[in-house]
Amino acid sequence: MGILKQFPANEAANAFVALLFAASAPVAIILSAGSRGGLDEVDLASWIFAAFAVNGAITIGMSVAYRQPLAFFWTIPGTVLVGAGLQTLTISEVIGAYLLTGLMLLLLGVMGWIQLAMQRLPMPIVMGMVAGVFVEFGLDWIRAFETDFVLVAAMTAAFFTLTAIPNAQKFIPPMIGVLIIGALFLFLQGSVVATQPYDGPVLAAPRLFLPEFSFAATLELVLPLTITVIATQNAQGIVVLRSVGHSPPVNALTAMCGAGSLVAALFGCVSTCLTGPSNALLVSSGTKGRQWIGGVILGVMAILFGVFAPVVTNLLIATPAAFLSTLAGLALLRTLQSAFQISFGEGFTYGALIAFLITTAGVPILNIGSPFWGLVFGVTTSLIVERQSFVKL
């Protein structure tokens, strides 16, 4: 019985859902952006391998070193940016831009400037931005009822039933219950997941890319990629972790993003970042002191996914979207609730509202994603109409 209590079932469930999130829509974005940019299957397979294997290793190392969940993957807005850049740039030029971005992130982390910037940003405005990012996952869960009502209703009922019964959570954490019920209903519905024979490659075959440094690629990609990593992706992860009592090492993780980007770039992968959604899933439940174990489990799963990427990606593509949307939406409910509570409490409420609306709109400006502009215009709004709030900062 003592062994069962020590088994990290809750942390493993959170890690599994985080992996499912990273391996579904974000991988589809890689495939879409890379294909539009003219990359072949070998290039894309190498990208996916590095995205999971390299970043999985970083996740394990950082989570163990700092005893808190620190999940690293790749910048999704940066992926979209690179997809557009590949229309006019060669893959070698893009790799050169990746390396320069990695060096810039490493320098910023070592210099210690990012920690200072994060301390000066008003928490309600940052959480307004985070709420704007995560609200879409909640809406996708609600929309999934229209796609497959029975499946989504069963998973949702399992989540709220287990959440409402504290004693039941000691034996079956809510997300484990959701996974079990979801898998059972997929089986009963005769889902086609994994029923088709797979005759493709089993193991990933990463390739090394030679960089080419060009002024055009540097001008188009380096600064926007750096901004997406720091202000769009890392900011989400840092604030999510802080909201539940963790103290992420801002400068060290920025430097690690740079180091990871330098390695991943050689295999064709876009810049490394601390992720918002994956970290939010890791801290969505369980004891704070054990959540780092979920980070380690996620890192191990990510490495395995990278090694067996061709097989697992094929399986995930066959998984119903309603199943994945419900998993992510339910797992992020507590994080979304916390984001709204902090955003619209006391002080910076106008700025938080503007940050939320701009981020939710999802309209990029100058090829930079809306979360960054949500922060910019949110802070600007508060400087104009809520200057008294800065006095209390």
C-alpha positions in Angstrom: 0.0 0.0 0.0 2.9 2.3 0.8 4.4 1.7 -2.7 1.1 2.6 -4.3 1.0 5.8 -2.4 4.5 6.7 -3.6 3.7 5.9 -7.2 3.4 9.2 -9.1 0.1 8.3 -10.8 -1.2 11.9 -10.7 2.1 13.3 -12.0 2.2 10.6 -14.7 -1.3 11.4 -15.8 -0.5 15.2 -16.1 2.7 14.4 -18.0 0.8 12.1 -20.4 -1.8 14.8 -21.1 1.0 17.4 -21.6 2.6 15.1 -24.1 -0.6 14.5 -25.9 -1.1 18.3 -26.2 2.5 18.8 -27.5 2.2 15.9 -29.9 -1.1 16.7 -31.5 -1.9 20.2 -32.8 1.7 21.6 -32.3 3.1 18.7 -34.4 0.4 19.4 -37.0 1.6 23.0 -37.1 5.2 21.8 -37.8 4.0 19.5 -40.6 1.9 22.3 -42.1 4.5 25.1 -41.9 7.3 22.8 -43.1 5.3 21.5 -46.0 4.3 25.0 -47.1 8.0 25.9 -46.9 9.0 23.1 -49.2 10.6 20.8 -46.6 10.6 17.1 -47.4 9.7 14.2 -45.1 13.3 13.6 -44.0 13.6 17.3 -43.0 10.3 17.2 -41.1 11.1 14.0 -39.4 14.4 15.4 -38.2 12.7 18.6 -36.9 10.2 16.5 -34.9 12.9 14.3 -33.5 14.8 17.3 -32.2 11.7 19.1 -31.0 11.0 16.2 -28.6 14.3 14.4 -27.9 16.5 17.4 -27.3 13.9 19.4 -25.4 12.9 16.3 -23.5 16.4 15.9 -22.2 16.5 19.6 -21.2 13.1 19.1 -19.4 14.5 16.2 -17.3 17.8 18.1 -16.4 16.1 21.3 -15.4 13.2 19.7 -13.5 15.7 17.6 -11.5 18.1 20.5 -10.9 15.5 22.9 -9.7 13.0 20.5 -8.2 10.1 22.0 -10.0 8.4 21.2 -13.3 10.2 23.0 -16.1 8.8 21.7 -19.5 10.7 22.8 -22.6 9.5 22.3 -26.1 9.5 24.6 -29.2 8.0 28.0 -30.0 4.7 27.5 -31.8 4.4 31.1 -33.1 8.0 30.8 -34.2 7.1 27.7 -36.2 4.4 29.7 -38.1 6.9 32.5 -38.6 9.5 30.1 -40.0 6.9 28.5 -42.3 6.4 31.9 -43.9 10.1 32.6 -44.0 10.8 29.4 -45.9 8.8 30.8 -48.8 11.8 33.1 -49.6 14.7 31.6 -47.6 16.6 28.4 -47.9 16.6 25.9 -45.0 20.3 26.6 -44.5 19.6 30.3 -44.1 16.9 29.5 -41.6 19.3 27.2 -39.6 21.7 30.1 -39.5 18.9 32.3 -38.0 18.1 29.6 -35.5 21.8 29.6 -34.3 21.9 33.4 -34.0 18.7 33.3 -32.1 20.1 30.7 -29.7 23.2 32.8 -29.1 21.0 35.9 -28.4 18.9 34.0 -25.9 22.0 32.5 -24.2 23.5 36.0 -23.9 20.3 37.5 -22.5 20.1 34.8 -19.9 23.7 35.1 -18.8 23.5 38.8 -18.6 20.5 38.6 -16.3 18.3 41.1 -18.0 15.2 38.8 -18.4 14.8 38.4 -14.6 14.7 42.2 -14.2 12.1 42.6 -17.0 9.8 40.0 -15.5 9.9 41.7 -12.1 8.8 44.9 -13.7 5.8 43.5 -15.6 2.5 43.8 -13.7 1.3 40.3 -12.8 -2.5 41.0 -13.6 -1.6 42.1 -17.1 0.7 39.1 -17.7 -2.1 36.8 -16.4 -4.5 38.6 -18.7 -2.3 37.5 -21.6 -2.1 34.0 -20.2 -5.9 33.8 -19.9 -6.2 34.9 -23.5 -3.9 32.1 -24.6 -5.6 29.4 -22.5 -9.2 30.4 -23.1 -9.1 28.9 -26.5 -8.4 25.5 -25.0 -11.5 25.8 -22.8 -13.6 26.9 -25.8 -12.3 23.9 -27.9 -13.5 21.6 -25.1 -17.0 23.2 -25.2 -17.0 23.0 -29.1 -16.1 19.3 -28.9 -19.6 18.6 -27.5 -20.9 19.4 -31.0 -18.4 17.0 -32.6 -18.9 14.0 -30.3 -21.4 14.7 -27.5 -21.3 11.2 -25.9 -17.5 10.9 -25.7 -17.0 14.5 -24.4 -20.0 14.3 -22.0 -18.6 11.0 -20.5 -15.1 12.4 -20.1 -16.5 15.7 -18.6 -18.7 13.8 -16.2 -15.8 11.7 -15.0 -13.7 14.9 -14.4 -16.3 16.7 -12.3 -17.4 13.7 -10.4 -13.9 12.9 -9.3 -13.1 16.5 -8.6 -16.2 16.8 -6.4 -15.3 13.7 -4.3 -11.9 14.4 -2.5 -11.7 10.9 -1.2 -12.0 9.4 -4.7 -9.0 11.6 -5.8 -6.7 9.6 -3.5 -7.2 6.5 -5.6 -8.0 8.0 -9.1 -6.9 11.5 -9.9 -9.4 13.3 -12.1 -7.3 13.3 -15.3 -6.6 9.6 -14.9 -10.3 9.0 -14.7 -10.9 11.2 -17.8 -8.2 9.2 -19.7 -9.7 5.8 -18.7 -13.3 6.8 -19.5 -12.2 8.5 -22.8 -10.3 5.4 -23.9 -13.2 3.1 -22.9 -15.7 5.2 -25.0 -13.3 5.3 -28.0 -13.2 1.5 -27.8 -17.0 1.1 -27.5 -17.5 3.5 -30.4 -15.2 1.4 -32.5 -12.7 4.3 -33.1 -10.3 3.7 -36.0 -7.3 4.7 -33.8 -4.4 2.3 -34.5 -6.7 -0.1 -36.4 -5.0 0.6 -39.7 -1.7 -1.3 -40.4 1.4 0.9 -40.2 4.1 0.2 -42.7 6.3 3.3 -42.4 9.6 3.7 -40.5 9.7 2.9 -36.8 12.6 4.9 -35.7 13.4 8.6 -36.4 16.4 9.3 -38.7 17.6 12.7 -37.7 19.9 14.6 -40.1 22.5 17.3 -39.6 22.0 20.7 -41.4 24.8 23.1 -42.3 24.0 26.7 -41.5 24.2 29.7 -43.9 24.2 33.2 -42.4 22.5 35.8 -44.5 21.4 39.3 -43.8 17.9 38.6 -45.1 17.3 35.7 -42.7 18.8 37.5 -39.8 16.6 40.6 -40.3 13.4 38.5 -40.9 13.8 35.8 -38.2 16.2 36.5 -35.4 14.6 39.3 -33.5 11.0 38.0 -34.0 12.0 34.5 -32.9 13.7 35.9 -29.8 10.6 37.9 -28.9 8.3 34.9 -29.4 10.5 32.8 -27.1 10.9 35.4 -24.3 7.7 37.4 -24.4 5.2 35.0 -25.9 6.2 31.5 -24.7 8.5 31.8 -21.7 6.4 34.5 -20.1 3.4 32.2 -20.1 5.3 29.3 -18.5 7.0 31.6 -15.9 3.7 33.1 -14.8 1.9 29.8 -14.7 4.5 28.3 -12.4 4.6 31.3 -10.2 0.8 31.3 -9.8 1.0 27.9 -8.0 4.0 28.9 -5.8 7.0 27.7 -7.9 10.0 30.0 -8.4 11.3 29.4 -12.0 14.9 30.5 -12.5 14.2 33.1 -15.2 17.8 33.8 -16.3 18.9 30.2 -16.2 15.9 28.9 -18.2 16.4 31.7 -20.8 20.1 30.7 -21.1 19.0 27.1 -21.4 16.5 28.0 -24.2 19.5 29.5 -26.0 21.7 26.4 -25.4 18.9 24.1 -26.4 18.2 26.2 -29.5 21.8 25.8 -30.6 21.6 22.0 -30.4 18.1 21.6 -31.9 19.0 24.0 -34.8 21.6 21.5 -36.1 18.7 19.0 -36.6 16.4 21.6 -38.3 14.3 22.4 -35.2 12.9 25.9 -34.4 14.0 27.6 -31.2 13.5 26.0 -27.7 11.2 27.7 -25.2 9.6 27.1 -21.8 6.1 26.2 -22.6 2.9 27.7 -21.1 0.3 24.9 -21.8 2.6 22.0 -20.9 3.7 23.5 -17.7 0.1 24.5 -16.9 -0.9 20.8 -17.4 2.0 19.6 -15.1 0.8 21.9 -12.2 -2.9 21.5 -12.8 -3.2 19.0 -9.9 -1.1 17.2 -7.3 1.2 18.2 -4.6 3.5 21.2 -5.3 6.6 19.3 -3.9 6.1 16.4 -6.3 5.1 18.2 -9.5 8.8 18.2 -10.7 8.4 14.4 -11.0 5.8 15.1 -13.7 8.4 17.2 -15.5 10.8 14.3 -15.5 8.2 11.8 -16.7 7.2 14.2 -19.5 10.9 14.5 -20.5 11.3 10.7 -20.7 8.0 10.4 -22.7 9.2 13.2 -25.0 12.5 11.5 -25.7 10.7 8.2 -26.5 8.3 10.1 -28.7 11.2 11.7 -30.6 12.9 8.3 -31.1 9.6 6.7 -32.3 8.2 9.8 -33.8 7.0 8.3 -37.1 4.9 5.6 -35.4 3.5 7.8 -32.6 2.7 10.7 -34.9 0.7 8.3 -37.1 -1.3 7.1 -34.1 -2.0 10.6 -32.8 -3.2 11.8 -36.3 -5.8 9.0 -36.1 -7.0 10.1 -32.6 -10.3 12.0 -32.7 -9.8 15.7 -32.2 -12.7 15.8 -29.7 -10.8 13.4 -27.4 -7.6 15.6 -27.4 -9.5 18.9 -27.1 -11.4 17.6 -24.1 -8.3 16.3 -22.4 -6.5 19.6 -22.8 -9.5 21.8 -21.9 -10.4 19.9 -18.7 -6.7 19.8 -17.5 -6.3 23.5 -18.0 -9.6 24.6 -16.2 -7.9 25.3 -12.9 -5.1 27.3 -14.5 -7.6 29.3 -16.5 -9.6 30.0 -13.3 -6.5 31.2 -11.5 -5.5 33.4 -14.5 -8.9 35.2 -14.4 -8.8 35.6 -10.6 -5.4 37.3 -10.7 -6.1 39.3 -13.8 -9.4 40.9 -12.6 -8.7 41.3 -8.9 -7.3 44.6 -7.7 -5.2 46.9 -9.9 -4.3 46.9 -13.6 -7.8 45.7 -14.5 -8.1 47.8 -17.7 -4.6 46.7 -18.8 -5.4 43.1 -18.0 -8.6 43.3 -20.0 -6.8 44.8 -23.0 -4.1 42.1 -22.8 -6.8 39.4 -22.6 -8.8 40.7 -25.6 -5.8 41.3 -27.9 -4.3 37.9 -27.1 -7.6 36.2 -27.6 -8.1 37.9 -31.0 -4.9 36.1 -32.1 -4.0 38.7 -34.8 -0.2 38.9 -35.4 1.4 42.3 -36.1 4.8 42.5 -37.9 4.9 38.7 -37.9 4.9 38.8 -34.0 2.2 36.9 -32.2 -0.7 38.5 -30.4 0.5 37.5 -26.8 3.4 39.9 -27.1 1.2 42.7 -28.3 -1.3 41.9 -25.6 1.5 42.6 -23.1 2.6 45.8 -24.9 -0.9 47.3 -25.2 -2.0 46.1 -21.8 0.9 47.9 -20.1 0.4 50.9 -22.3 -3.3 51.1 -21.3 -2.5 50.9 -17.6 0.2 53.6 -18.0 -2.5 55.9 -19.4 -5.5 55.2 -17.3 -4.2 53.2 -14.2 -1.0 55.0 -13.3 -1.9 54.7 -9.6 -1.5 51.0 -9.8 2.2 51.3 -10.7 2.8 53.1 -7.5 1.8 50.0 -5.6 3.9 47.7 -7.8 
